[in-house]
Amino acid sequence: MVKRPDGMNAFEFAVLSGLRATQLSRGCTPRVPASAKVAVTAQHEVAERQIVASGRAASSEPAE
C-alpha cells in the first residue's frame, strides 16, 4: 500500500494517480523507478510529489 502525502485527501490522491496511470499506460516516461503495474508507479509518483494537480481543480478561486 502506498501512503498518500500529508495534506492530500484520499479523493485527490486517487484521481491524480488514475490520471497519471493513464498517461503512463500511453507511453509517458515514469518519474520514479517503474513497478510491475502502472497504477502502483503512478501512486508512487503522486506520493513523492513528482506529480501535482494543476488547473481549475487545484485553485481555491471560485469558478466563473
Secondary structure, 3 states (H helix, E strand, C coil): CCCCCCCCCHHHHHHHHHHHHHHHHCCCCCCCCCCCCHHHHHHHHHHCCCCCCCCHHHCCCCCC
